[in-house]
Amino acid sequence: MPTVSPTPITPPDEHVVTAREALEPLYERLELHTESTLLSAAMAAGWPAEEATRALAALRLQDALNILCRANSSPSISMHGPRAE
C-alpha cells in the first residue's frame, strides 16, 4: 500500500492568491475534460454533434440555475475571500 507524506498546509493569512484563483485553472481543465467526454459519449451513441452540444448547454444552464437558487435560499457566501498582499 502506498504511503502519502504529509503536505504542509499554508494558513489562509499567508496565502498569496485567493482559493478561487488557485482553483480556477484546475476547474477549467476539469470542465473542458468533462465536456469533451460527454460530447464524445453522446456522439458515439449516435447523437448528432449539434444536438449533443445543445443538450450539454441546456444541462449546464439548468445546473447554474439550480446553484443560483440554492445560493439565494441559503446564507450568503462570498466568492472573494481574504487575500494576503
Secondary structure as GFF3:
##gff-version 3
##sequence-region A 1 85
A	DSSP	three_ten_helix	12	14	.	.	.	ID=ss1
A	DSSP	alpha_helix	19	44	.	.	.	ID=ss2
A	DSSP	alpha_helix	49	73	.	.	.	ID=ss3
###
